[in-house]
Amino acid sequence: MAHAGAHVVSSESVLFQLTFDSKDPKFKQISALVKEFQAAAKTNELLFKNKASL
């Protein structure tokens, strides 16, 4: 898709862009979810095949 001209971004980036800025009431909730996911992802070998790339 990037080769076709699409902008490839992370799901976290999309979530934060939907709130527009940190003053949005949902921003803290989204931020907490992202942090929770990132912490869980570091210990879940099924999620990442090559942990050395982290």
C-alpha positions as CSV (number, residue, x, y, z in Angstrom):
1,M,0.0,0.0,0.0
2,A,2.9,2.4,0.7
3,H,4.2,1.7,-2.7
4,A,0.8,2.8,-4.1
5,G,1.0,6.1,-2.2
6,A,-0.8,5.3,1.1
7,H,0.6,6.7,4.3
8,V,1.4,3.8,6.6
9,V,0.9,4.7,10.3
10,S,0.5,2.8,13.5
11,S,-2.9,2.1,15.1
12,E,-1.8,4.2,18.1
13,S,-1.2,7.1,15.8
14,V,-4.7,6.8,14.3
15,L,-6.3,6.6,17.8
16,F,-4.5,9.8,18.9
17,Q,-5.3,11.6,15.7
18,L,-9.0,10.9,16.3
19,T,-8.9,12.8,19.6
20,F,-7.3,15.8,17.9
21,D,-5.4,16.9,21.0
22,S,-4.6,15.9,24.6
23,K,-7.4,18.1,25.9
24,D,-10.0,15.6,24.6
25,P,-11.7,13.8,27.4
26,K,-11.0,10.4,25.8
27,F,-7.3,11.1,25.4
28,K,-6.3,9.8,28.8
29,Q,-8.3,6.6,28.3
30,I,-6.7,6.0,24.9
31,S,-3.2,6.8,26.2
32,A,-3.7,4.3,29.1
33,L,-4.8,1.6,26.6
34,V,-1.8,2.2,24.4
35,K,0.6,2.0,27.3
36,E,-1.1,-1.2,28.5
37,F,-0.9,-2.8,25.1
38,Q,2.8,-1.8,24.6
39,A,3.7,-3.3,28.0
40,A,1.8,-6.5,27.2
41,A,3.3,-6.8,23.7
42,K,6.8,-6.8,25.1
43,T,6.2,-10.0,27.0
44,N,4.0,-11.8,24.5
45,E,6.1,-13.8,22.1
46,L,3.1,-14.7,20.0
47,L,2.7,-11.1,19.1
48,F,6.3,-10.5,18.0
49,K,8.3,-13.1,16.2
50,N,11.6,-11.3,16.6
51,K,11.8,-9.6,20.0
52,A,15.3,-8.4,19.2
53,S,13.8,-5.8,16.8
54,L,12.0,-4.0,19.7
